[in-house]
Amino acid sequence: MSLRPTGGQTLLDFSPCARSPDETLVNETVGLAAADRLLVVAPHPDDESLATGGLLQHALAVGAATRIVYWSTGENNTWAQRVSERRWRIGAQDRERFAARRKAEIHAALQALGVADTVTAFLGFPDQGITDLLMRADAHAFETLAGVLHDWRPTLVAGPSALDYHPDHSALAVLLDQALVRSGWLPPACRRLRYLIHNPWLRAHPGGALELPLSPAQVADKRAAIRCHATQLAVRRSWLLAFANPPERYFEAEPPHGLHRHPLRALRRDGADLVFDLVSWPHARAFGRRTLCLVVGAPDAAPVRLTIDLPRHSGAAVVRDARSGVPVARARFAGRGGNGHLRLSAGLLPGARVMAKLERRFGFFDEAGWKSFSLEA
């Protein structure tokens, strides 16, 4: 751990990790002082320990106020429940019991980190359902998250990255960023740190990340906290415990090298049309049709939510309103498989910025997370 006094405050040093050939290095230090207000946004129980177990300990050490908000109670992680409880059939009452068990695991994990239960809040949204809320432009979900920001008034927000492969993590990242913009919680008043859990490639290529060093005692406490999430250790013990290995890594912006590898390589204007360039790669266990999901605008600002199922070969593609399922236009795909170009009318995407994801399920996961494109002329 590197804690140094400066100007009457104790600052927490984040050191940039080594540069890779095509990766941008961030040369900044994130300060965490007693006057700070840290908000950790977790899609599920265990994310607080895996992603921010060290950060929470540092906040406690300097006396910074801390709030941990759980979007769901992780009640719909059926395979972990089947393995940990040795049962096949999972009904509604079983999921309720599993949610209570996971809440108890949170209590034990926070005790291991030295964090009080009183800092937690559960928003009660459905596990495995955040993408659906985002694509329906659910106003309640957006307003709840904006309300958390308004009430807590954070100076530092740690939440998931939009490039995470888990659809709950990536969709919550989009909602969180929208809520931060709409609430006015922007730098320098508030800093946004992005953490990655489900993206093996980016975790192996962390160029440009901010690194949080951990002392041996902090590593031991973080490992103890992860061990408290016994329901999750039942199916992926060694992988989860590896998150205790220092350092913890965060990104202040989505890493450019991750965006460069995204299957949605570019969005360009061509007359009255917009053209997506797609480079999608095969996965042995991937299944289902590739669907382009498009988000324009936050739920309180005339939102546009569209889905486009891509054909396997060149041909027409139906553009649907994601909220109603009603066809609203046609697009044209030129290519094969997941590689090629998709052309659609620019009038379908009003606004200065669009979030896009190429959805193709790979177990719990997507081929990639969400990527932001500017539509400014």
Stockholm file with secondary structure:
# STOCKHOLM 1.0

chainA/1-377         MSLRPTGGQTLLDFSPCARSPDETLVNETVGLAAADRLLVVAPHPDDESLATGGLLQHALAVGAATRIVYWSTGENNTWAQRVSERRWRIGAQDRERFAARRKAEIHAALQALGVADTVTAFLGFPDQGITDLLMRADAHAFETLAGVLHDWRPTLVAGPSALDYHPDHSALAVLLDQALVRSGWLPPACRRLRYLIHNPWLRAHPGGALELPLSPAQVADKRAAIRCHATQLAVRRSWLLAFANPPERYFEAEPPHGLHRHPLRALRRDGADLVFDLVSWPHARAFGRRTLCLVVGAPDAAPVRLTIDLPRHSGAAVVRDARSGVPVARARFAGRGGNGHLRLSAGLLPGARVMAKLERRFGFFDEAGWKSFSLEA
#=GR chainA/1-377 SS CCEEEETTEEEECCEECCCCTTCCCCCCCCCCCTTCEEEEEESSTTHHHHHHHHHHHHHHHHTCEEEEEESCCCTTCHHHHHHHHTCSCCCHHHHHHHHHHHHHHHHHHHHHHTCCGGGEEECCCCTTCHHHHHHTTCHHHHHHHHHHHHHHCCSEEEEECTTCSSHHHHHHHHHHHHHHHHHTCCTTTSEEEEECSSCHHHHHCCTTCEEECCCHHHHHHHHHHHHTCHHHHHHHHHHHHGGGSSCEEEBSSCCHHHHHTSSEEEEEEETTEEEEEEECCCCTTCCSCCEEEEEESCTTSCCEEEEEECCSEEEEEEEEETTTCCEEEEEEEEEETTEEEEEEEGGGSCSSEEEEEEECCBTTBCSSCCEEEECCC
#=GC SS_cons         CCEEEETTEEEECCEECCCCTTCCCCCCCCCCCTTCEEEEEESSTTHHHHHHHHHHHHHHHHTCEEEEEESCCCTTCHHHHHHHHTCSCCCHHHHHHHHHHHHHHHHHHHHHHTCCGGGEEECCCCTTCHHHHHHTTCHHHHHHHHHHHHHHCCSEEEEECTTCSSHHHHHHHHHHHHHHHHHTCCTTTSEEEEECSSCHHHHHCCTTCEEECCCHHHHHHHHHHHHTCHHHHHHHHHHHHGGGSSCEEEBSSCCHHHHHTSSEEEEEEETTEEEEEEECCCCTTCCSCCEEEEEESCTTSCCEEEEEECCSEEEEEEEEETTTCCEEEEEEEEEETTEEEEEEEGGGSCSSEEEEEEECCBTTBCSSCCEEEECCC
//
